[in-house]
Amino acid sequence: MKFFQKEIKLKARSRGFHIVTDEIEKHLQELQEINAGILQVFIKHTSAGITINENADPTVLEDFESHFNEMVPENMPYYKHTQEGPDDMPAHIKASLLGNSLQIPVTRGKLNLGTWQGIYLAEHRNNGGARKLVLSLYGV
């Protein structure tokens, strides 16, 4: 059994949903050493999330952002946590809806994602900055 773990910093992105599969894979030269295993991806933030979804049609990314903004709007009168700006509390809620970690199978040195699947960073803040991920890769 082999085990690798590293923390990476994704480049800063604008608010919205972004495919980050290639950026993650660039940091994981060790993937080639795993014949069968798992990659766990953990985001170290409470106002951004991570998920897997369609990687072919960019309008899916736009529709996710539109839907999340309708589902969890800014400036709601019942929000009490408002000192960090109108996008902050909704960002926490959106991040909790998506979650903070993924497990992806690794097969023959590659992420075993479906044909149309990619790893999304969901940036819920207007100015979220560079986001940190912990990548834990293990297998044989």
DAFEN-V779225 format. One record per pair of residues at least 6 apart in sequence whose ideal C-beta (glycine too) atoms are under 8 Angstrom apart, sorted by sequence separation. I is the first residue (numbers start at 1). J is the second residue. D is the distance in Angstrom with one decimal. If there is no record, write none. Layout:
I/J/D
I/J/D
//
This chain:
25/31/6.9
43/49/6.8
54/60/4.3
82/88/7.4
105/111/7.7
106/112/6.3
113/119/7.8
43/50/4.8
53/60/6.6
81/88/6.8
82/89/6.5
104/111/5.3
105/112/4.1
31/39/7.6
81/89/4.7
104/112/7.0
123/131/7.2
41/50/6.1
104/113/6.6
10/20/5.9
79/89/4.5
121/131/6.3
28/39/7.3
53/64/7.3
75/86/5.1
79/90/7.9
81/92/7.4
11/23/7.2
74/86/4.3
10/23/6.0
74/87/5.9
76/89/7.9
76/90/7.9
104/119/7.6
8/24/7.3
74/90/5.3
24/41/6.7
73/90/6.7
102/119/6.8
72/90/4.6
8/27/4.6
6/27/6.7
69/90/8.0
72/93/4.8
72/94/5.3
4/28/7.9
98/122/5.5
72/97/7.5
4/30/4.4
68/94/5.3
95/122/7.3
2/30/7.7
94/122/6.8
4/33/8.0
68/97/7.8
95/124/6.0
94/124/4.5
2/33/5.9
106/137/6.9
2/34/6.5
91/124/3.5
106/139/5.7
21/55/6.8
90/124/6.9
91/125/5.1
2/37/7.7
19/55/5.4
7/44/7.7
87/124/7.0
88/125/7.0
91/128/7.8
87/125/5.5
87/126/5.1
47/88/6.5
85/126/7.4
19/61/7.3
18/61/7.1
48/91/7.3
17/61/4.3
47/91/3.6
16/61/6.6
17/62/7.9
46/91/7.9
47/92/5.8
49/94/6.4
16/62/7.6
46/92/5.6
49/95/4.3
17/64/4.5
48/95/5.9
49/96/7.8
51/98/4.9
17/65/5.6
47/95/5.6
49/97/7.3
50/98/6.7
51/99/7.0
16/65/4.6
46/95/5.8
49/98/3.1
50/99/7.0
15/65/7.4
45/95/7.2
49/99/6.2
50/100/6.7
52/102/6.2
49/100/6.7
50/101/7.1
51/102/7.2
50/102/5.8
52/104/7.4
68/122/7.5
45/100/7.8
64/120/7.6
68/124/7.5
43/100/5.1
42/100/6.2
43/101/7.3
64/122/7.3
42/101/4.5
61/120/7.5
41/101/6.4
56/116/5.1
40/101/6.2
41/102/4.6
52/113/7.0
55/116/5.9
40/102/7.0
54/116/5.4
55/117/6.0
40/103/5.3
41/104/7.0
54/117/7.3
55/118/2.9
39/103/7.3
40/104/7.9
53/117/7.0
54/118/7.3
38/103/5.5
39/104/4.7
52/117/5.3
53/118/7.1
38/104/7.0
39/105/8.0
52/118/7.0
38/105/6.2
39/106/5.5
52/119/5.8
53/120/5.7
37/105/7.6
38/106/6.3
51/119/7.8
52/120/6.8
37/106/4.4
50/119/6.8
51/120/5.0
36/106/7.1
50/120/6.7
36/107/6.2
50/121/6.2
51/122/6.5
15/87/7.4
34/106/4.8
35/107/7.6
36/108/8.0
39/111/6.5
49/121/7.9
50/122/6.9
35/108/6.0
48/121/6.4
49/122/4.2
35/109/7.1
48/122/6.1
31/106/6.3
34/109/6.2
48/123/5.3
49/124/7.0
33/109/7.3
48/124/5.8
32/109/4.4
47/124/5.3
48/125/7.1
31/109/5.4
41/119/6.8
43/121/7.6
47/125/5.1
31/110/6.6
31/111/7.2
48/128/5.7
47/128/6.4
45/128/7.6
48/131/5.3
50/133/7.6
25/111/6.8
45/131/5.6
44/131/7.7
45/132/7.1
43/131/6.3
44/132/4.5
43/132/7.4
44/133/7.1
21/111/7.3
43/133/5.6
44/134/6.5
42/133/6.6
21/113/7.3
41/133/5.7
42/134/4.4
41/134/7.7
42/135/8.0
40/134/7.9
41/135/5.9
42/136/7.3
24/119/6.1
40/135/7.5
39/135/6.5
40/136/4.3
21/118/4.6
39/136/7.2
40/137/7.8
20/118/7.9
21/119/4.5
39/137/5.0
19/118/4.3
20/119/5.4
38/137/7.5
19/119/6.9
20/120/7.0
37/137/6.6
38/138/6.1
19/120/6.1
20/121/4.7
37/138/5.4
38/139/6.3
18/120/6.6
37/139/1.6
17/120/5.2
18/121/4.8
34/137/6.3
36/139/5.4
37/140/6.6
17/121/7.4
18/122/7.9
34/138/7.6
35/139/6.8
36/140/5.7
17/122/5.3
18/123/6.6
34/139/4.1
35/140/5.8
16/122/7.9
17/123/7.6
31/137/6.8
34/140/7.2
16/123/6.1
28/135/6.3
30/137/5.8
13/121/6.5
15/123/5.4
27/135/6.7
14/123/6.8
15/124/6.8
24/133/7.0
28/137/6.4
13/123/5.1
15/125/6.4
10/121/6.2
15/126/5.3
24/135/6.8
15/128/7.2
13/128/7.4
12/128/7.1
12/129/5.1
12/130/4.7
13/131/7.9
11/130/6.2
12/131/7.8
10/130/6.1
9/130/4.8
10/131/4.8
9/131/7.2
10/132/7.6
9/132/5.4
10/133/6.5
8/132/7.1
9/133/7.9
7/132/5.9
8/133/5.4
7/133/7.1
7/134/5.2
8/135/6.3
6/134/7.6
7/135/7.6
5/134/6.8
6/135/5.5
5/135/6.8
4/135/7.8
5/136/4.7
4/136/7.5
5/137/7.3
3/136/7.5
4/137/4.5
3/137/7.3
4/138/7.3
2/137/7.9
3/138/4.5
2/138/6.6
1/138/6.5
2/139/6.5
1/139/7.1
2/140/7.0
1/140/5.9
//
